[in-house]
């Protein structure tokens, strides 16, 4: 098992060397800090992982507690909110009495020399800083979606991950579902024929968007480390009930809006099933509720993906704020389900269409040209001849990460998948901020518009570099 891990490490180092040659430390366009390789911290299958957690409450709890329940060690917890931190410490200290608590992830990573893996479930703007610091120490990382907030962060994340050969997993948990993996196999079998059009929609945001930044300031609660909450973001005053702990998603400085939040789930199926890659163009076709501080309250964005292998270019239409594609383009869906689902995706081919009816892509229906109604993918024997080519996830999305950190299998949402899928979504987020048709040059990491280029790289507050 150790020899496999060493081979993985050497493979990662080779890939990283190539990445550096193409645009790492010496890039003349978009520069990244130099990354020195370290040995990844793999464990043997019979050993327990030593896990550090950044972001203890909320979604963080649902990410680290399953691994704790699998028997892994939680040795360090970090949360800017003292209440969430104390609750987590009390939950684990019976079995992990030496667990330490922190309110600043920098201090946690500096002090905790025994970490094998780090889980990051914080506001989007702190995902990359915390995870990259951890990977530079050889730690494997599980990072809640959307993994990172900017395109520069995505490329830098990939560079560090491959340089050090660490395991990564993005928290789009539907990737582990049998229905998702079966739907991908069906699409790979080509049952829809040639697909050139995809529609993806969500009922989000369910948090404030299209609003201005509030004026004034409120006293910072004694239980909150506001400086650590801001992290890399520009300094601004605390406002009670505005940012922490849920309403930050819509703000440009902290989140990626409805697009970045949900597309990691709802675009996952078409991205994998159609083997999509680079996005070449983006344009915001409809928008409502704009602001200089937050993402719009509603939008429709068209992304154009490049042709690949023997497949043509694909236009993907994104809708948020309860906007949906027209019923007219999906009569079989309406005949089968009675209405356009509140969230989902639709793939239209010259032989039929597939619709997914939830956030995670686990429930799908297929209708062929000429059929009046659609069939659920697991109903009957319609797809019995489609081979099972994707391994099923027996221990769930979190268990898959734990196993990979012990040299058993690999993660389905590692950087090879998460980075290219995320890049397209982040191009879409920029289209929500910059009007007009945007052409994206992925190789050069530039747009045809200087205003759009300004959003490729994040602001990094002094003292929070990574």
Buried (B, 14 or more C-beta within 10 A) or exposed (E): EEEEBEEBBEEBBEBBBEBBEEBBEEBEEBBBEEBEBBEBBBBEEEEBBBBBBBBBBBEBBBBBBBBBEBEBBBBBBBBBBBBBBBBBBEBBBEEBEEBBBBBBBBBBBEEBEEBBBBBBBBBBBBBBBBBBBBBBBBBBBBBBBBBBBBBBBBBBBBBBBBBBBBBBBBBBBBBBBBBBBBBBBBBBBEBBEEBBBBBBBBBBBEBBBBBEBBEEEEEBBEEBBBBBBBBBBEEBEBBEEBBBBEBBBBBBBBBBBBBBBBBBBBBBBBBBBBBBBBBBBBBBEEBEBBBEBBBBBBBBBBBBBBEBEEBEEBEBBBBBBBBBBEEEEBEBBEEBBEEBBEBBBBBBBEBBBBBBBBBBBBBBBBBBEEBEEBBBBEEEEBBEEBEEEBEEBEBBBBBBBBBBBBBBBBBBBBBBBBBBBBBBBBBBBBBBBBBEEBBBEBEEBBBEBEEBBEBBBBEBBEEBEB
